[in-house]
Amino acid sequence: MAKLLEDACILVFQSLLPGIKQLHKNDRSMKLTEELAEMQREVINLQKEVISLKDEMQQAQANSVSSTVKQELKSYATVLSQNCSAAIGTKRLQAAMKRASAPATKEDRSMNLMVFGLSEAKEEDDAATLRQVKKIFSQLGEGPTAKVCKRISEKKDSRNRPIKVSLESRDALLSLLKKAKQLRSSEHYSKVYLSPDRTLAEREECRHLYKTLRELRRDNPDRKYWIREGSIKCD
């Protein structure tokens, strides 16, 4: 009987064993499922934390960039302002220098006569100067119209300042220059010298030309030298 009961129990147990195994497996599966779900929740939480940290980093980065940009813009604005001021100052200075160094409009000297060595009164005005110049013209038998007649440069000492005379025509100037040598024999104007109105460079060139002429006459007394049309001629 006992044997039968034991066998019966074994049979029952054997018949129940697959179910028990299945239950055990199901229970383990449920635990694994719960553990997996818990891990998934942790992963989700970690992802949320990562996203939150990224947002915070991006915001901090944006604030830093904004601050840097503002600072750079401020610095750039300061430098630009300073440079613009300097540039404006430089441009003004360059313009002033350009105006100062720019060649003046070329003066028409073709009808101007220069008179040197004519005595100057203490309180002489332009009208008195013109009267003296007309006496020289009369001495040479000429009567051209003088549009302008005045002493040039400032009076600084007892020396006689040169006179610039603007004539009405080029022919009148040439006629006076041709007769200018006659003044050497004049009682009152022997020390007066007439010449064209030359630039500084032309005066230097003329001075050098006459110096060369004197040297040639000194070294070659048997020959005749003279100046014509800006060059030295000889026979």
C-alpha atoms as an extended CHARMM CRD file, in Angstrom:
* protein
*
       235  EXT
         1         1  MET       CA              0.0000000000        0.0000000000        0.0000000000  PROA      1               0.0000000000
         2         2  ALA       CA              2.7490000000        2.2950000000        0.9940000000  PROA      2               0.0000000000
         3         3  LYS       CA              4.5490000000        1.3370000000       -2.1240000000  PROA      3               0.0000000000
         4         4  LEU       CA              1.5060000000        2.1420000000       -4.1790000000  PROA      4               0.0000000000
         5         5  LEU       CA              1.1460000000        5.4990000000       -2.4470000000  PROA      5               0.0000000000
         6         6  GLU       CA              4.8080000000        6.2460000000       -3.0450000000  PROA      6               0.0000000000
         7         7  ASP       CA              4.4950000000        5.3260000000       -6.6680000000  PROA      7               0.0000000000
         8         8  ALA       CA              1.3480000000        7.3840000000       -6.9430000000  PROA      8               0.0000000000
         9         9  CYS       CA              3.0960000000       10.3770000000       -5.3840000000  PROA      9               0.0000000000
        10        10  ILE       CA              5.9930000000        9.9180000000       -7.7610000000  PROA      10              0.0000000000
        11        11  LEU       CA              3.6180000000        9.8030000000      -10.6610000000  PROA      11              0.0000000000
        12        12  VAL       CA              1.7680000000       12.8600000000       -9.4370000000  PROA      12              0.0000000000
        13        13  PHE       CA              5.0320000000       14.6990000000       -8.8460000000  PROA      13              0.0000000000
        14        14  GLN       CA              6.2880000000       13.6910000000      -12.2450000000  PROA      14              0.0000000000
        15        15  SER       CA              3.0740000000       14.8480000000      -13.7780000000  PROA      15              0.0000000000
        16        16  LEU       CA              3.2730000000       18.1300000000      -11.8640000000  PROA      16              0.0000000000
        17        17  LEU       CA              7.0150000000       18.6220000000      -12.4800000000  PROA      17              0.0000000000
        18        18  PRO       CA              6.6450000000       20.1380000000      -15.9550000000  PROA      18              0.0000000000
        19        19  GLY       CA              4.1090000000       22.5680000000      -14.5650000000  PROA      19              0.0000000000
        20        20  ILE       CA              6.3420000000       23.3910000000      -11.6180000000  PROA      20              0.0000000000
        21        21  LYS       CA              9.2400000000       23.9510000000      -14.0080000000  PROA      21              0.0000000000
        22        22  GLN       CA              7.0570000000       26.1280000000      -16.1870000000  PROA      22              0.0000000000
        23        23  LEU       CA              5.9090000000       28.1130000000      -13.1490000000  PROA      23              0.0000000000
        24        24  HSD       CA              9.4950000000       28.4780000000      -12.0210000000  PROA      24              0.0000000000
        25        25  LYS       CA             10.4870000000       29.5580000000      -15.5130000000  PROA      25              0.0000000000
        26        26  ASN       CA              7.5780000000       31.9960000000      -15.6500000000  PROA      26              0.0000000000
        27        27  ASP       CA              8.5120000000       33.4250000000      -12.2850000000  PROA      27              0.0000000000
        28        28  ARG       CA             12.1210000000       33.8880000000      -13.3990000000  PROA      28              0.0000000000
        29        29  SER       CA             10.9460000000       35.3860000000      -16.6640000000  PROA      29              0.0000000000
        30        30  MET       CA              8.7980000000       37.8440000000      -14.7570000000  PROA      30              0.0000000000
        31        31  LYS       CA             11.7040000000       38.7830000000      -12.5820000000  PROA      31              0.0000000000
        32        32  LEU       CA             13.8840000000       39.2630000000      -15.6260000000  PROA      32              0.0000000000
        33        33  THR       CA             11.1670000000       41.3200000000      -17.2370000000  PROA      33              0.0000000000
        34        34  GLU       CA             10.9100000000       43.4800000000      -14.1450000000  PROA      34              0.0000000000
        35        35  GLU       CA             14.6670000000       43.8300000000      -13.9920000000  PROA      35              0.0000000000
        36        36  LEU       CA             14.7510000000       44.7620000000      -17.6800000000  PROA      36              0.0000000000
        37        37  ALA       CA             12.0000000000       47.3000000000      -17.1950000000  PROA      37              0.0000000000
        38        38  GLU       CA             13.8860000000       48.7820000000      -14.2460000000  PROA      38              0.0000000000
        39        39  MET       CA             17.0560000000       49.0020000000      -16.3220000000  PROA      39              0.0000000000
        40        40  GLN       CA             15.1160000000       50.6580000000      -19.1140000000  PROA      40              0.0000000000
        41        41  ARG       CA             13.7680000000       53.2030000000      -16.6640000000  PROA      41              0.0000000000
        42        42  GLU       CA             17.2930000000       53.8960000000      -15.4270000000  PROA      42              0.0000000000
        43        43  VAL       CA             18.5120000000       54.2800000000      -19.0160000000  PROA      43              0.0000000000
        44        44  ILE       CA             15.6710000000       56.7040000000      -19.7250000000  PROA      44              0.0000000000
        45        45  ASN       CA             16.5280000000       58.6900000000      -16.5980000000  PROA      45              0.0000000000
        46        46  LEU       CA             20.1870000000       58.7460000000      -17.6050000000  PROA      46              0.0000000000
        47        47  GLN       CA             19.2200000000       59.9240000000      -21.0800000000  PROA      47              0.0000000000
        48        48  LYS       CA             17.1290000000       62.6790000000      -19.5210000000  PROA      48              0.0000000000
        49        49  GLU       CA             20.0790000000       63.7170000000      -17.3820000000  PROA      49              0.0000000000
        50        50  VAL       CA             22.3770000000       63.6730000000      -20.3980000000  PROA      50              0.0000000000
        51        51  ILE       CA             19.9030000000       65.7910000000      -22.3900000000  PROA      51              0.0000000000
        52        52  SER       CA             19.5750000000       68.1870000000      -19.4620000000  PROA      52              0.0000000000
        53        53  LEU       CA             23.3520000000       68.4670000000      -19.1640000000  PROA      53              0.0000000000
        54        54  LYS       CA             23.6440000000       69.0790000000      -22.9070000000  PROA      54              0.0000000000
        55        55  ASP       CA             21.0430000000       71.8320000000      -22.6880000000  PROA      55              0.0000000000
        56        56  GLU       CA             22.8790000000       73.4010000000      -19.7820000000  PROA      56              0.0000000000
        57        57  MET       CA             26.2070000000       73.1820000000      -21.6210000000  PROA      57              0.0000000000
        58        58  GLN       CA             24.7050000000       74.6620000000      -24.7790000000  PROA      58              0.0000000000
        59        59  GLN       CA             23.1610000000       77.4840000000      -22.8100000000  PROA      59              0.0000000000
        60        60  ALA       CA             26.4180000000       78.1490000000      -20.9850000000  PROA      60              0.0000000000
        61        61  GLN       CA             28.2610000000       78.0130000000      -24.2900000000  PROA      61              0.0000000000
        62        62  ALA       CA             25.7750000000       80.3700000000      -25.8900000000  PROA      62              0.0000000000
        63        63  ASN       CA             26.0980000000       82.7980000000      -22.9770000000  PROA      63              0.0000000000
        64        64  SER       CA             29.8780000000       82.6030000000      -23.2110000000  PROA      64              0.0000000000
        65        65  VAL       CA             29.8330000000       83.1740000000      -26.9610000000  PROA      65              0.0000000000
        66        66  SER       CA             27.3840000000       86.0330000000      -26.5710000000  PROA      66              0.0000000000
        67        67  SER       CA             29.5600000000       87.6250000000      -23.9180000000  PROA      67              0.0000000000
        68        68  THR       CA             32.6750000000       87.1310000000      -26.0380000000  PROA      68              0.0000000000
        69        69  VAL       CA             30.9590000000       88.5100000000      -29.1210000000  PROA      69              0.0000000000
        70        70  LYS       CA             29.7430000000       91.5300000000      -27.1880000000  PROA      70              0.0000000000
        71        71  GLN       CA             33.2200000000       92.1250000000      -25.8240000000  PROA      71              0.0000000000
        72        72  GLU       CA             34.7980000000       91.6790000000      -29.2280000000  PROA      72              0.0000000000
        73        73  LEU       CA             32.2520000000       94.0010000000      -30.8080000000  PROA      73              0.0000000000
        74        74  LYS       CA             32.9070000000       96.5810000000      -28.1310000000  PROA      74              0.0000000000
        75        75  SER       CA             36.6530000000       96.2920000000      -28.6600000000  PROA      75              0.0000000000
        76        76  TYR       CA             36.2090000000       96.4090000000      -32.4210000000  PROA      76              0.0000000000
        77        77  ALA       CA             33.9900000000       99.4700000000      -32.1160000000  PROA      77              0.0000000000
        78        78  THR       CA             36.6050000000      101.1740000000      -29.9450000000  PROA      78              0.0000000000
        79        79  VAL       CA             39.4290000000      100.3410000000      -32.3390000000  PROA      79              0.0000000000
        80        80  LEU       CA             37.3200000000      101.3240000000      -35.3320000000  PROA      80              0.0000000000
        81        81  SER       CA             36.4640000000      104.6320000000      -33.7180000000  PROA      81              0.0000000000
        82        82  GLN       CA             40.0950000000      105.3380000000      -32.9230000000  PROA      82              0.0000000000
        83        83  ASN       CA             41.2620000000      104.2590000000      -36.3660000000  PROA      83              0.0000000000
        84        84  CYS       CA             38.5570000000      106.2940000000      -38.0750000000  PROA      84              0.0000000000
        85        85  SER       CA             39.5660000000      109.3550000000      -36.0960000000  PROA      85              0.0000000000
        86        86  ALA       CA             43.1910000000      108.7290000000      -36.9560000000  PROA      86              0.0000000000
        87        87  ALA       CA             42.3000000000      108.0820000000      -40.5850000000  PROA      87              0.0000000000
        88        88  ILE       CA             40.3050000000      111.3000000000      -40.7820000000  PROA      88              0.0000000000
        89        89  GLY       CA             43.1760000000      113.1830000000      -39.1850000000  PROA      89              0.0000000000
        90        90  THR       CA             45.6400000000      111.5510000000      -41.5640000000  PROA      90              0.0000000000
        91        91  LYS       CA             43.4660000000      112.3130000000      -44.5730000000  PROA      91              0.0000000000
        92        92  ARG       CA             43.1650000000      115.9360000000      -43.5300000000  PROA      92              0.0000000000
        93        93  LEU       CA             46.9100000000      116.1490000000      -43.0140000000  PROA      93              0.0000000000
        94        94  GLN       CA             47.5860000000      114.4900000000      -46.3650000000  PROA      94              0.0000000000
        95        95  ALA       CA             45.1490000000      116.8540000000      -48.0750000000  PROA      95              0.0000000000
        96        96  ALA       CA             46.8370000000      119.8570000000      -46.4680000000  PROA      96              0.0000000000
        97        97  MET       CA             50.2710000000      118.5700000000      -47.4880000000  PROA      97              0.0000000000
        98        98  LYS       CA             49.0160000000      117.9210000000      -51.0020000000  PROA      98              0.0000000000
        99        99  ARG       CA             47.6520000000      121.4570000000      -51.2530000000  PROA      99              0.0000000000
       100       100  ALA       CA             50.9070000000      122.8550000000      -49.9000000000  PROA      100             0.0000000000
       101       101  SER       CA             53.1060000000      120.8110000000      -52.2460000000  PROA      101             0.0000000000
       102       102  ALA       CA             50.8540000000      121.0070000000      -55.3100000000  PROA      102             0.0000000000
       103       103  PRO       CA             52.3340000000      123.2370000000      -57.9920000000  PROA      103             0.0000000000
       104       104  ALA       CA             50.5180000000      126.5070000000      -58.2770000000  PROA      104             0.0000000000
       105       105  THR       CA             48.7640000000      127.3650000000      -61.4920000000  PROA      105             0.0000000000
       106       106  LYS       CA             51.4880000000      128.3820000000      -63.8860000000  PROA      106             0.0000000000
       107       107  GLU       CA             51.7270000000      132.1440000000      -64.1110000000  PROA      107             0.0000000000
       108       108  ASP       CA             51.8480000000      133.7200000000      -67.5360000000  PROA      108             0.0000000000
       109       109  ARG       CA             55.1640000000      135.5960000000      -67.4590000000  PROA      109             0.0000000000
       110       110  SER       CA             55.3840000000      136.1430000000      -71.2000000000  PROA      110             0.0000000000
       111       111  MET       CA             54.4120000000      139.8440000000      -70.9550000000  PROA      111             0.0000000000
       112       112  ASN       CA             56.0980000000      140.6770000000      -67.6550000000  PROA      112             0.0000000000
       113       113  LEU       CA             59.1240000000      142.9780000000      -67.3830000000  PROA      113             0.0000000000
       114       114  MET       CA             61.4410000000      143.0290000000      -64.3760000000  PROA      114             0.0000000000
       115       115  VAL       CA             63.2170000000      146.2680000000      -63.4530000000  PROA      115             0.0000000000
       116       116  PHE       CA             66.2770000000      146.0530000000      -61.1780000000  PROA      116             0.0000000000
       117       117  GLY       CA             68.3330000000      148.8080000000      -59.5690000000  PROA      117             0.0000000000
       118       118  LEU       CA             65.7500000000      151.6130000000      -59.7210000000  PROA      118             0.0000000000
       119       119  SER       CA             65.9970000000      153.7760000000      -56.5980000000  PROA      119             0.0000000000
       120       120  GLU       CA             63.1550000000      153.3980000000      -54.1040000000  PROA      120             0.0000000000
       121       121  ALA       CA             61.6820000000      156.2290000000      -52.0490000000  PROA      121             0.0000000000
       122       122  LYS       CA             61.0220000000      155.7480000000      -48.3470000000  PROA      122             0.0000000000
       123       123  GLU       CA             57.2240000000      155.8830000000      -48.5930000000  PROA      123             0.0000000000
       124       124  GLU       CA             56.8180000000      154.8660000000      -52.2090000000  PROA      124             0.0000000000
       125       125  ASP       CA             53.4540000000      153.5070000000      -53.3700000000  PROA      125             0.0000000000
       126       126  ASP       CA             52.5560000000      151.7190000000      -56.6230000000  PROA      126             0.0000000000
       127       127  ALA       CA             51.5510000000      154.9430000000      -58.3380000000  PROA      127             0.0000000000
       128       128  ALA       CA             54.9270000000      156.5340000000      -57.5920000000  PROA      128             0.0000000000
       129       129  THR       CA             56.6690000000      153.3600000000      -58.7890000000  PROA      129             0.0000000000
       130       130  LEU       CA             54.7380000000      153.4880000000      -62.0700000000  PROA      130             0.0000000000
       131       131  ARG       CA             55.7540000000      157.1030000000      -62.6470000000  PROA      131             0.0000000000
       132       132  GLN       CA             59.4220000000      156.1760000000      -62.3050000000  PROA      132             0.0000000000
       133       133  VAL       CA             59.0400000000      153.2090000000      -64.6620000000  PROA      133             0.0000000000
       134       134  LYS       CA             57.3580000000      155.4020000000      -67.3020000000  PROA      134             0.0000000000
       135       135  LYS       CA             60.3860000000      157.7080000000      -67.2180000000  PROA      135             0.0000000000
       136       136  ILE       CA             62.5690000000      154.7290000000      -68.1180000000  PROA      136             0.0000000000
       137       137  PHE       CA             60.2280000000      153.8320000000      -70.9860000000  PROA      137             0.0000000000
       138       138  SER       CA             60.4070000000      157.4220000000      -72.1950000000  PROA      138             0.0000000000
       139       139  GLN       CA             64.2110000000      157.2980000000      -72.0060000000  PROA      139             0.0000000000
       140       140  LEU       CA             64.0900000000      154.3110000000      -74.4020000000  PROA      140             0.0000000000
       141       141  GLY       CA             61.5600000000      155.9830000000      -76.6910000000  PROA      141             0.0000000000
       142       142  GLU       CA             58.7860000000      153.5610000000      -75.7580000000  PROA      142             0.0000000000
       143       143  GLY       CA             55.3620000000      154.1680000000      -74.2770000000  PROA      143             0.0000000000
       144       144  PRO       CA             53.6970000000      150.8060000000      -73.5730000000  PROA      144             0.0000000000
       145       145  THR       CA             50.6940000000      150.4810000000      -71.2970000000  PROA      145             0.0000000000
       146       146  ALA       CA             51.4980000000      148.9180000000      -67.9290000000  PROA      146             0.0000000000
       147       147  LYS       CA             48.5660000000      146.9290000000      -66.5410000000  PROA      147             0.0000000000
       148       148  VAL       CA             50.3130000000      146.2590000000      -63.2320000000  PROA      148             0.0000000000
       149       149  CYS       CA             53.4080000000      147.8900000000      -61.7890000000  PROA      149             0.0000000000
       150       150  LYS       CA             54.6390000000      147.2090000000      -58.2610000000  PROA      150             0.0000000000
       151       151  ARG       CA             57.6320000000      146.4310000000      -56.1060000000  PROA      151             0.0000000000
       152       152  ILE       CA             57.8950000000      142.7740000000      -55.1320000000  PROA      152             0.0000000000
       153       153  SER       CA             58.8900000000      141.2590000000      -51.7800000000  PROA      153             0.0000000000
       154       154  GLU       CA             58.8600000000      143.0910000000      -48.4520000000  PROA      154             0.0000000000
       155       155  LYS       CA             60.9610000000      146.1020000000      -47.6480000000  PROA      155             0.0000000000
       156       156  LYS       CA             63.5790000000      144.9580000000      -45.1280000000  PROA      156             0.0000000000
       157       157  ASP       CA             66.5760000000      147.2510000000      -45.5570000000  PROA      157             0.0000000000
       158       158  SER       CA             67.8920000000      150.0980000000      -47.6650000000  PROA      158             0.0000000000
       159       159  ARG       CA             68.2520000000      147.9730000000      -50.7930000000  PROA      159             0.0000000000
       160       160  ASN       CA             66.0520000000      148.7630000000      -53.7680000000  PROA      160             0.0000000000
       161       161  ARG       CA             63.4260000000      146.1080000000      -54.3690000000  PROA      161             0.0000000000
       162       162  PRO       CA             62.8570000000      144.8690000000      -57.9390000000  PROA      162             0.0000000000
       163       163  ILE       CA             59.7850000000      145.9700000000      -59.8550000000  PROA      163             0.0000000000
       164       164  LYS       CA             57.4190000000      143.7520000000      -61.8010000000  PROA      164             0.0000000000
       165       165  VAL       CA             55.6000000000      145.3590000000      -64.7180000000  PROA      165             0.0000000000
       166       166  SER       CA             52.8030000000      143.5550000000      -66.5950000000  PROA      166             0.0000000000
       167       167  LEU       CA             52.5990000000      144.9380000000      -70.1210000000  PROA      167             0.0000000000
       168       168  GLU       CA             49.7790000000      144.8410000000      -72.6200000000  PROA      168             0.0000000000
       169       169  SER       CA             51.5850000000      142.7030000000      -75.1960000000  PROA      169             0.0000000000
       170       170  ARG       CA             54.5630000000      140.4500000000      -75.8060000000  PROA      170             0.0000000000
       171       171  ASP       CA             55.7750000000      142.7490000000      -78.5940000000  PROA      171             0.0000000000
       172       172  ALA       CA             55.9680000000      145.6780000000      -76.1810000000  PROA      172             0.0000000000
       173       173  LEU       CA             58.1430000000      143.5890000000      -73.8400000000  PROA      173             0.0000000000
       174       174  LEU       CA             60.5170000000      142.4890000000      -76.6260000000  PROA      174             0.0000000000
       175       175  SER       CA             60.8680000000      146.0460000000      -77.8810000000  PROA      175             0.0000000000
       176       176  LEU       CA             61.9080000000      147.2610000000      -74.4220000000  PROA      176             0.0000000000
       177       177  LEU       CA             64.3710000000      144.4040000000      -73.9410000000  PROA      177             0.0000000000
       178       178  LYS       CA             66.0340000000      145.1470000000      -77.2870000000  PROA      178             0.0000000000
       179       179  LYS       CA             66.6810000000      148.7310000000      -76.2100000000  PROA      179             0.0000000000
       180       180  ALA       CA             67.5900000000      147.9450000000      -72.5920000000  PROA      180             0.0000000000
       181       181  LYS       CA             71.3540000000      148.2790000000      -73.3040000000  PROA      181             0.0000000000
       182       182  GLN       CA             70.8390000000      151.9840000000      -73.9950000000  PROA      182             0.0000000000
       183       183  LEU       CA             70.3530000000      152.5360000000      -70.2740000000  PROA      183             0.0000000000
       184       184  ARG       CA             74.0690000000      151.8720000000      -69.6410000000  PROA      184             0.0000000000
       185       185  SER       CA             74.8940000000      155.2200000000      -71.2070000000  PROA      185             0.0000000000
       186       186  SER       CA             72.0360000000      157.0350000000      -69.4390000000  PROA      186             0.0000000000
       187       187  GLU       CA             72.9460000000      159.6940000000      -66.8760000000  PROA      187             0.0000000000
       188       188  HSD       CA             70.1510000000      158.6660000000      -64.4620000000  PROA      188             0.0000000000
       189       189  TYR       CA             69.5680000000      154.9800000000      -65.2210000000  PROA      189             0.0000000000
       190       190  SER       CA             73.0170000000      153.5290000000      -65.8460000000  PROA      190             0.0000000000
       191       191  LYS       CA             72.5530000000      151.1220000000      -62.9210000000  PROA      191             0.0000000000
       192       192  VAL       CA             69.0600000000      150.0440000000      -63.9690000000  PROA      192             0.0000000000
       193       193  TYR       CA             68.7310000000      146.6170000000      -65.5400000000  PROA      193             0.0000000000
       194       194  LEU       CA             65.7320000000      145.2550000000      -67.4850000000  PROA      194             0.0000000000
       195       195  SER       CA             65.0070000000      141.5590000000      -67.9300000000  PROA      195             0.0000000000
       196       196  PRO       CA             62.1480000000      139.1320000000      -68.6460000000  PROA      196             0.0000000000
       197       197  ASP       CA             60.1990000000      137.7630000000      -65.6850000000  PROA      197             0.0000000000
       198       198  ARG       CA             61.9130000000      134.4430000000      -65.0430000000  PROA      198             0.0000000000
       199       199  THR       CA             61.2640000000      131.6330000000      -62.6100000000  PROA      199             0.0000000000
       200       200  LEU       CA             63.8430000000      130.7900000000      -59.9630000000  PROA      200             0.0000000000
       201       201  ALA       CA             65.1360000000      127.8950000000      -62.0710000000  PROA      201             0.0000000000
       202       202  GLU       CA             65.3530000000      130.1410000000      -65.1350000000  PROA      202             0.0000000000
       203       203  ARG       CA             67.2210000000      132.7990000000      -63.1460000000  PROA      203             0.0000000000
       204       204  GLU       CA             69.7380000000      130.2030000000      -61.9830000000  PROA      204             0.0000000000
       205       205  GLU       CA             70.1820000000      128.9920000000      -65.5410000000  PROA      205             0.0000000000
       206       206  CYS       CA             70.6230000000      132.5410000000      -66.7890000000  PROA      206             0.0000000000
       207       207  ARG       CA             73.1440000000      133.3030000000      -64.0260000000  PROA      207             0.0000000000
       208       208  HSD       CA             75.1410000000      130.2420000000      -65.0030000000  PROA      208             0.0000000000
       209       209  LEU       CA             74.9510000000      131.2320000000      -68.6770000000  PROA      209             0.0000000000
       210       210  TYR       CA             76.3480000000      134.7220000000      -68.0450000000  PROA      210             0.0000000000
       211       211  LYS       CA             79.0560000000      133.3160000000      -65.7810000000  PROA      211             0.0000000000
       212       212  THR       CA             80.1320000000      131.0240000000      -68.6160000000  PROA      212             0.0000000000
       213       213  LEU       CA             80.0330000000      133.9500000000      -71.0300000000  PROA      213             0.0000000000
       214       214  ARG       CA             82.3710000000      136.0050000000      -68.8310000000  PROA      214             0.0000000000
       215       215  GLU       CA             84.7940000000      133.0960000000      -68.4880000000  PROA      215             0.0000000000
       216       216  LEU       CA             84.8750000000      132.5710000000      -72.2690000000  PROA      216             0.0000000000
       217       217  ARG       CA             85.5520000000      136.2550000000      -72.9000000000  PROA      217             0.0000000000
       218       218  ARG       CA             88.3020000000      136.2480000000      -70.2830000000  PROA      218             0.0000000000
       219       219  ASP       CA             90.0010000000      133.1080000000      -71.5900000000  PROA      219             0.0000000000
       220       220  ASN       CA             89.5710000000      134.0050000000      -75.2850000000  PROA      220             0.0000000000
       221       221  PRO       CA             89.9750000000      137.7560000000      -75.6140000000  PROA      221             0.0000000000
       222       222  ASP       CA             90.5290000000      137.5110000000      -79.3690000000  PROA      222             0.0000000000
       223       223  ARG       CA             87.1050000000      136.0600000000      -79.9950000000  PROA      223             0.0000000000
       224       224  LYS       CA             83.6700000000      137.6030000000      -79.7100000000  PROA      224             0.0000000000
       225       225  TYR       CA             80.9690000000      135.8980000000      -77.6130000000  PROA      225             0.0000000000
       226       226  TRP       CA             77.3460000000      136.8400000000      -77.0360000000  PROA      226             0.0000000000
       227       227  ILE       CA             74.0740000000      135.3230000000      -75.8780000000  PROA      227             0.0000000000
       228       228  ARG       CA             71.1570000000      134.8150000000      -78.2190000000  PROA      228             0.0000000000
       229       229  GLU       CA             67.9710000000      132.8680000000      -77.6150000000  PROA      229             0.0000000000
       230       230  GLY       CA             69.2830000000      131.3060000000      -74.4130000000  PROA      230             0.0000000000
       231       231  SER       CA             72.6170000000      130.0920000000      -75.7540000000  PROA      231             0.0000000000
       232       232  ILE       CA             76.1360000000      131.4560000000      -76.1940000000  PROA      232             0.0000000000
       233       233  LYS       CA             77.2040000000      132.3700000000      -79.7220000000  PROA      233             0.0000000000
       234       234  CYS       CA             80.6810000000      133.1770000000      -81.0290000000  PROA      234             0.0000000000
       235       235  ASP       CA             82.2030000000      134.4630000000      -84.2540000000  PROA      235             0.0000000000
